[in-house]
Amino acid sequence: GAVVSQHPSWVICKSGTSVKIECRSLDFQATTMFWYRQFPKQSLMLMATSNEGSKATYEQGVEKDKFLINHASLTLSTLTVTSAHPEDSSFYICSARSSAPYEQYFGPGTRLTVT
Amino acid sequence: GQNIDQPTEMTATEGAIVQINCTYQTSGFNGLFWYQQHAGEAPTFLSYNVLDGLEEKGRFSSFLSRSKGYSYLLLKELQMKDSASYLCAVVDSNYQLIWGAGTKLIIKP
């Protein structure tokens, strides 16, 4: 199956700082990438959908100025959590999808802890 | 609205068989996925059904009935490592994935 990598796998940062998470599709071109957040013992929550070369579409309740998403190429998308707060501590997972057959391949996730 | 229902939690015994059901009501249908997610890890792909019927893949099988808006994931010869959450997701008419909340499967020896 297709491989999606995510970096870093875990990060600890101080409140008020910014953190960038990278998501790469290693062996296919991802026309669409998705960013999810998952709190402990809860289901996946879609944050935003991004198509290569265009602005991301954010889900209701997700602050686009706080969670900056860039999908500059068909193999790379980045999520930047700006001015992080302890409540942003979560498991962030990206997934990538090619144009067909619409299957999403997930990255391994990034565990963010804001102190 | 769009809705996907699956049981919150199920318990089964090692070596047994378990069936996890998923019912959906979505705007359009372009396939249904089952993913497995172990605690602290990202989901991994198990199966994809777009036509009615049963798809078998080793110990795991997935069934779909589009007319009933229903799918199930069947796990045979359960192993302790099968303890995980199982997520049902439907591709809607806009080719977006609509996720169920997941079923936590607990395997007991």
Chai-1 contact restraints between the chains, C-beta under 6 A:
chainA,res_idxA,chainB,res_idxB,connection_type,confidence,min_distance_angstrom,max_distance_angstrom,comment,restraint_id
A,S43,B,A101,contact,1.0,0.0,6.0,A-B,restraint_1
A,S43,B,G102,contact,1.0,0.0,6.0,A-B,restraint_2
A,L44,B,W99,contact,1.0,0.0,6.0,A-B,restraint_3
A,I93,B,A42,contact,1.0,0.0,6.0,A-B,restraint_4
A,Y102,B,V91,contact,1.0,0.0,6.0,A-B,restraint_5
A,Y102,B,Y95,contact,1.0,0.0,6.0,A-B,restraint_6
A,F106,B,A42,contact,1.0,0.0,6.0,A-B,restraint_7
A,F106,B,P43,contact,1.0,0.0,6.0,A-B,restraint_8
A,P108,B,A42,contact,1.0,0.0,6.0,A-B,restraint_9
A,G109,B,A42,contact,1.0,0.0,6.0,A-B,restraint_10
